[in-house]
Amino acid sequence: MDEGARAAAGTRGDDRPLAGRGLPSYYVVRRLLRHRSAAAGGAILLVVVAAAVAAPRLAPFDPVALSGESFAPPGGTYLLGTDRLGRDELSRLVYGARISIRLGLVPVALATVAGTAAGLAGGYYGGTVDAVLMRVIDVLLALPGILLALSIAAILGPSLENVIIAVGISTIPQYARLVRGAVLSVKQTQYIEAARGIGAGDVRIMLRHVFPNVVSPILVVATLGTAGAILTGSTLSFLGLGAQPPTPEWGAMLSEGRNFMRRAWWLVAAPGAAIMVVTLAINLFGDGLRDALDPRLRVD
């Protein structure tokens, strides 16, 4: 393709679209680091991820081992106390970070891939393809996200894997509608028409010229959606549909400790604080990422 054709198609020599490419990655990182709340949220997330990865080294005890000291208060040998079976609460909290991170990332990844594919296809092709895909999305939207996830998890049965599937399916609509709306506003632009005019195929146009224009909002929604996925997954585990005993999962730990709040307050305080801190950190980071990806906003 010569330079004139590239200019008409809206691409550089490497075939990347000029329009809608957004900010350079190094500039986004710099803006993100200058965003105080985003930097704080990112630092907290790094600590949580590091703790989850190093759980076998950091946890002082086996998270499912029985110590014989039921309801030991925080302090001394057990920094966060023990539960009714004598299991160390700190060890269970550290190992639970692994499951909570999985509950946040895997469903969002599944929903992002499925929703983006549906939104791209529906928005680009329109007509029957769009009508069919959007009617499926409308069916999923007929129920609130948490109720849809609860219904799917109840049908599939209680397990961590089924919760991941349920949370992923329940969040597909927001990605599909976001991508579809962005595609509808992009596909009529001149550089897309130019790409069609020089014989570019539909798949190439969608992946090379349309998709880069929707990456930024997808990243922001996926980041913020991770916090929602952790909350939804923890809620389902709290209700007994997620991780099953003795698996250390924060929502399940809350459920186990709620009956002993007067006697052992730390059984609900520790996992509750962990869920709150992680979701807050993700939301802070997501807000900063949104600001960093928008060149119209000034980051102090």
C-alpha positions in Angstrom: 0.0 0.0 0.0 1.6 3.4 -1.0 1.6 6.4 1.2 -1.4 8.0 -0.6 -3.5 5.0 0.0 -2.4 4.8 3.6 -3.4 8.3 4.2 -6.8 7.8 2.6 -7.3 4.7 4.7 -6.3 6.6 7.8 -3.3 4.4 8.7 0.4 4.8 9.2 3.0 2.7 7.5 2.5 -0.1 10.1 -1.3 -0.2 9.2 -2.3 1.2 12.6 -5.3 3.5 12.5 -4.5 7.2 13.0 -8.0 8.2 14.1 -9.1 7.4 17.6 -5.8 5.9 18.7 -5.8 7.9 21.9 -2.8 8.8 23.9 0.6 7.1 23.7 1.1 4.4 26.3 4.0 6.1 28.0 2.0 9.3 28.3 -0.9 7.4 29.8 1.4 5.7 32.4 2.9 9.1 33.3 -0.6 10.6 33.8 -1.7 7.6 35.8 1.3 7.9 38.1 0.6 11.6 38.7 -3.0 10.8 39.7 -2.7 10.5 43.5 -5.7 8.3 44.1 -5.0 6.0 41.2 -1.4 5.6 42.4 -2.6 4.8 45.9 -5.1 2.3 44.6 -2.5 0.7 42.3 -0.1 0.4 45.2 -2.7 -1.3 47.4 -3.5 -3.7 44.5 0.2 -4.5 44.0 0.5 -5.4 47.7 -2.6 -7.6 47.6 -1.5 -9.4 44.4 2.0 -9.9 45.9 0.5 -11.3 49.1 -1.7 -13.7 47.0 1.3 -14.9 45.0 3.5 -15.4 48.0 0.7 -16.8 50.2 2.5 -20.1 51.0 5.5 -18.0 52.3 3.5 -15.3 54.0 0.8 -17.3 55.7 2.0 -18.3 59.2 -0.2 -21.5 59.2 -2.0 -23.9 56.9 -5.4 -22.1 56.2 -7.4 -25.3 56.8 -5.4 -26.8 59.6 -7.1 -27.0 63.1 -5.1 -25.5 66.0 -7.4 -26.6 68.8 -7.8 -23.0 70.0 -11.3 -22.0 68.9 -12.1 -18.3 68.9 -8.6 -17.2 70.0 -8.6 -13.4 70.0 -6.3 -11.4 67.8 -2.7 -11.0 69.1 0.1 -13.2 70.1 0.5 -16.4 68.1 -2.6 -15.6 66.0 -2.4 -12.0 64.8 -6.0 -12.0 63.6 -7.3 -14.7 65.9 -8.9 -18.0 65.0 -12.3 -19.2 63.9 -14.7 -21.7 65.6 -12.6 -24.6 64.3 -9.3 -23.1 65.4 -8.1 -22.1 61.9 -5.8 -19.1 61.7 -7.7 -16.1 60.3 -4.7 -14.4 58.9 -3.6 -17.4 56.9 -7.2 -17.8 55.5 -7.3 -14.2 54.7 -4.0 -14.3 52.7 -5.0 -17.4 50.8 -8.5 -16.0 50.2 -6.9 -13.1 48.3 -6.0 -15.7 45.6 -9.6 -16.7 45.1 -10.9 -13.2 45.3 -8.5 -12.0 42.6 -9.6 -15.0 40.5 -13.2 -14.1 41.1 -12.5 -10.6 39.8 -10.2 -11.2 36.8 -11.6 -14.4 35.2 -15.3 -13.4 34.9 -14.3 -9.9 33.6 -12.0 -11.5 31.0 -14.8 -13.8 29.8 -17.3 -11.0 29.7 -14.9 -8.7 27.9 -14.2 -11.1 25.2 -17.8 -12.2 24.6 -19.2 -8.7 25.0 -16.7 -7.1 22.7 -17.2 -9.8 20.0 -21.0 -9.3 20.2 -20.7 -5.5 20.2 -18.3 -5.4 17.3 -20.3 -7.8 15.1 -23.7 -6.2 15.9 -22.5 -2.7 15.5 -20.5 -3.2 12.4 -22.9 -5.5 10.4 -26.2 -4.1 11.7 -29.4 -5.6 10.3 -30.3 -9.1 11.3 -27.0 -9.8 13.0 -27.4 -6.8 15.2 -31.1 -7.5 15.9 -30.4 -11.1 17.0 -27.4 -10.3 19.2 -29.1 -7.3 20.9 -32.2 -9.3 21.6 -30.0 -11.9 23.4 -28.4 -9.0 25.3 -31.9 -7.6 26.1 -32.8 -11.0 27.6 -29.8 -10.8 29.9 -30.6 -7.3 30.8 -34.1 -8.2 31.8 -32.8 -9.2 35.3 -30.5 -7.2 37.5 -26.9 -8.4 37.3 -26.7 -9.8 40.8 -30.1 -11.6 40.4 -29.0 -13.0 37.0 -25.8 -14.3 38.5 -27.7 -15.7 41.4 -30.1 -17.5 39.1 -27.3 -19.0 36.9 -25.2 -20.1 40.0 -28.3 -21.7 41.5 -29.0 -23.6 38.2 -25.4 -24.7 37.7 -24.9 -25.7 41.4 -22.6 -24.4 44.2 -19.0 -24.2 43.2 -16.3 -21.6 42.6 -16.1 -22.4 38.9 -19.9 -22.0 38.5 -19.8 -18.6 40.3 -17.1 -17.5 37.8 -19.3 -18.5 34.9 -22.4 -16.9 36.4 -20.6 -13.6 37.1 -19.1 -13.6 33.7 -22.4 -14.1 31.9 -24.2 -11.5 34.0 -21.7 -8.8 33.0 -21.6 -9.5 29.3 -24.4 -7.0 28.4 -22.5 -3.9 29.6 -19.5 -4.6 27.4 -21.7 -5.5 24.4 -23.7 -2.3 24.6 -20.6 -0.2 25.2 -18.7 -1.6 22.2 -21.8 -1.5 20.0 -22.4 2.1 20.7 -18.8 3.0 20.0 -18.8 1.0 16.8 -21.9 2.7 15.5 -20.2 6.1 16.0 -17.0 5.0 14.3 -18.0 2.9 11.3 -19.3 5.8 9.3 -16.1 7.9 9.6 -14.1 8.7 6.5 -11.1 6.5 7.2 -13.4 3.5 7.6 -15.0 4.3 4.3 -11.6 4.7 2.8 -10.5 1.3 4.1 -13.5 -0.3 2.5 -12.8 1.5 -0.7 -9.3 0.0 -1.0 -10.7 -3.5 -0.5 -10.0 -4.1 3.2 -12.1 -7.0 4.5 -14.6 -6.8 7.3 -12.5 -8.6 9.8 -9.5 -6.5 9.1 -11.5 -3.3 9.3 -13.0 -4.4 12.7 -9.8 -5.5 14.2 -7.4 -2.9 12.7 -9.5 0.2 12.4 -12.6 -0.1 14.6 -11.4 -2.0 17.6 -8.6 0.4 18.6 -11.2 3.1 19.0 -13.0 1.2 21.7 -10.0 -0.1 23.6 -9.9 2.8 26.1 -13.5 2.6 27.3 -13.2 -1.2 27.5 -10.2 -1.0 29.7 -11.9 1.5 32.1 -15.1 -0.6 32.3 -13.2 -3.8 32.8 -11.1 -2.3 35.6 -14.1 -0.9 37.4 -16.0 -4.1 36.6 -13.4 -6.2 38.4 -14.4 -4.6 41.7 -18.1 -5.4 40.9 -17.1 -9.0 40.0 -15.3 -9.5 43.4 -18.4 -8.1 45.2 -20.8 -10.3 43.3 -18.6 -13.4 43.7 -18.3 -12.8 47.4 -22.0 -12.3 47.7 -22.7 -15.6 46.0 -20.1 -17.3 48.3 -21.8 -15.6 51.3 -25.1 -17.2 50.2 -23.5 -20.6 49.9 -23.3 -20.8 46.1 -19.6 -20.1 45.7 -16.5 -21.6 47.3 -17.4 -24.5 49.6 -15.8 -25.2 53.0 -13.0 -25.5 53.9 -11.9 -23.3 51.0 -10.7 -19.9 52.4 -12.8 -17.3 50.4 -13.6 -13.9 51.9 -17.4 -14.1 51.2 -17.6 -17.6 52.6 -15.5 -16.4 55.7 -18.1 -13.7 56.3 -20.9 -16.2 56.1 -19.2 -18.5 58.6 -18.4 -15.7 61.0 -21.8 -13.9 61.0 -23.2 -16.3 63.6 -20.4 -15.4 66.1 -20.3 -11.6 65.7 -20.8 -11.0 69.4 -18.3 -13.6 70.5 -15.7 -13.2 67.8 -16.0 -9.9 66.0 -12.8 -10.4 64.1 -14.3 -13.2 62.0 -16.4 -10.7 60.1 -14.1 -7.7 60.5 -11.1 -9.1 58.8 -12.7 -10.5 55.5 -15.1 -7.5 55.4 -12.3 -5.0 55.6 -10.3 -7.0 53.0 -13.2 -6.9 50.5 -13.8 -3.1 51.2 -10.1 -2.2 50.8 -9.6 -4.2 47.6 -12.8 -2.9 45.9 -12.0 0.6 47.0 -8.4 0.3 45.6 -9.8 -1.0 42.2 -12.3 1.8 42.0 -9.6 4.4 42.7 -7.3 2.9 40.1 -10.2 2.7 37.6 -11.1 6.3 38.1 -7.5 7.3 37.5 -7.2 5.1 34.5 -10.3 6.8 33.0 -8.8 10.2 33.5 -5.5 9.2 32.2 -7.0 7.8 29.0 -9.0 10.9 28.3 -6.7 13.6 26.8 -9.4 16.2 27.5 -9.0 15.8 31.3 -6.2 17.4 33.3 -4.5 15.2 35.8 -3.1 17.1 38.8 
